[in-house]
């Protein structure tokens, strides 16, 4: 029972949308680093100034000063630091382990500039090291990096995987699966582009609560409305809320919306197909008839609990 309770608590114990940004400006042999992190991420970190800089290092550079503060009226935690190199660097190697002291799905978007040239990296629990090279990347390198970043953001979080599981459970035929996946991708793309175009500033808590409710709603359809029609329309609307999360990532990383959304769409298709085939294998292995209902019930409990938690925290 304790193990089951721990598994149920996993999605509720961390913020689904956990993101910080960093600016690293290199001037000769000195680099100035600025960190911006939502205050709700830093509040539960014990001694955040020490903990954060203990988990952010620039190889070959010496940290000479650091300071952190909260800005009155803003729910943001700011830090500034200065690093010194033995000589002006041609490239910079960074280790960032913020996911170890905040939440496991934390993403740090780091942008570095030197001599008018820029490079950037996306650092998380899976990829906590990066090499920043101050040269003009080729168009192929730009496309590959940004498409892969969009793909990883679409499937890396537990909440995203839960939603894809719910989507597969909601599909009654392969044709409907394709229709639901297409509707979701179109809704996600439209939500991200519309939010970028209109400049919407929606709080991460609202987006996260809406994503949680989307998982619960699909579970309700599977359990109590098994013959409901036009599920594609529901998936398209729910996709809009997932697109708002991608908008936050695009805005923070300054990546091309086209590349990021293309990567996210491709990853969503692959995730849905993988889960669909996994379900077929389970059915061939004579999984009990109640297995799908049990999975939907579990998703409903997690989705509602996660939604309630984010309304108050």
C-alpha positions, -999 to +999 in steps of 0.1 A: +000+000+000+028+024+008+044+017-026+010+024-044+005+056-025+040+067-035+033+060-071+000+080-070+018+109-054+045+112-080+027+135-104+014+156-075+048+161-058+063+182-084+053+211-107+047+199-142+058+233-155+091+240-139+114+263-158+141+289-152+162+310-175+198+321-175+218+348-193+256+343-195+275+373-209+312+367-216+335+398-217+371+388-222+381+365-194+351+374-173+315+361-175+284+375-158+256+351-151+220+361-144+194+336-132+156+341-132+136+314-114+099+314-104+097+321-066+076+290-060+105+269-073+130+284-050+109+287-018+112+251-009+149+249-015+169+251+017+194+281+015+186+286-023+216+309-030+241+283-018+222+253-032+217+267-067+252+278-072+265+246-058+247+229-087+257+253-115+293+252-125+313+265-154+343+243-160+376+260-158+361+292-143+363+305-108+332+319-091+342+353-076+309+367-065+272+359-062+240+374-048+203+366-049+172+385-042+134+386-047+119+415-066+090+432-047+057+426-065+071+399-087+070+362-081+105+357-093+138+348-077+169+366-092+205+357-089+237+373-103+272+359-104+306+367-118+330+340-131+366+345-141+386+324-166+424+322-168+421+335-204+392+345-227+374+312-236+366+300-271+339+278-257+322+272-224+313+239-207+285+242-182+271+217-157+236+225-144+219+202-118+190+225-108+166+195-112+183+178-082+174+207-058+141+219-072+120+193-089+130+164-112+114+178-143+130+213-140+143+228-172+169+255-173+171+276-205+206+290-208+216+317-233+252+328-237+267+357-257+303+365-265+316+391-290+282+394-306+277+357-311+252+336-292+246+300-283+221+284-260+213+252-243+184+234-226+195+217-194+174+192-174+177+160-154+186+139-185+209+165-201+227+184-173+258+193-192+263+214-224+291+230-244+284+265-256+304+274-288+305+310-299+303+305-337+275+308-362+257+274-364+247+260-397+209+260-406+210+222-402+224+225-367+198+251-357+169+230-371+182+197-355+187+213-321+154+231-319+133+202-333+149+178-309+143+202-280+106+205-290+103+167-292+119+162-258+097+188-242+066+171-256+073+137-240+098+142-212+073+150-184+052+124-165+022+146-171+026+145-208+029+107-207-002+104-186-021+125-211-010+103-240-020+072-221-055+087-216-057+096-253-049+060-263-075+047-238-101+070-254-095+056-289-118+028-298-104+020-332-071+027-350-089+053-372-102+071-342-067+070-326-053+088-357-082+113-356-077+120-318-039+124-322-043+148-352-069+169-333-047+171-302-016+181-323-036+208-342-051+221-309-016+222-293-001+240-323-030+265-324-028+272-287+010+279-288+008+301-319-022+320-307-006+327-273+026+339-289+007+361-313-015+377-287+012+379-261-008+360-235+009+359-201-009+330-183+004+318-150+021+284-149-002+273-121-033+278-143-017+260-172-007+231-150-042+229-134-057+228-169-034+201-180-043+180-150-080+185-157-075+174-193-062+140-180-092+137-157-117+147-183-106+120-208-107+094-180-144+105-173-153+100-210-137+065-210-154+054-178-188+070-180-193+080-216-180+050-235-202+057-266-197+095-267-191+110-301-169+139-313-140+130-290-117+146-316-133+180-308-126+175-271-090+165-278-085+196-299-097+219-272-076+201-245-046+204-268-048+242-266-039+241-229-009+219-237+001+244-263+003+271-237+031+251-220+050+250-253+045+287-257+063+292-224+092+271-236+094+289-270+093+323-253+119+314-228+143+297-252+137+321-281+136+291-304+117+291-337+080+282-331+080+262-363+109+239-353+097+234-317+061+226-327+073+203-355+094+184-330+066+183-305+041+170-331+065+142-343+072+131-307+035+131-298+028+108-328+056+084-319+045+083-282+008+076-291+019+048-316+042+032-290+015+032-263-011+019-288+012-011-298+020-017-261-018-019-255-022-044-283+006-066-268-012-065-235-044-076-250-027-104-269-012-115-235-048-119-223-049-088-200-081-089-180-111-070-194-112-046-165-076-034-170-085-005-192-112+007-167-087+004-139-062+024-158-088+051-166-099+052-129-063+056-118-058+085-143-091+101-130-078+100-094-044+114-103-058+141-126-084+153-100-059+152-071-033+170-092-059+196-103-070+203-067-034+206-055-025+231-081-056+252-073-042+258-038-005+255-042 
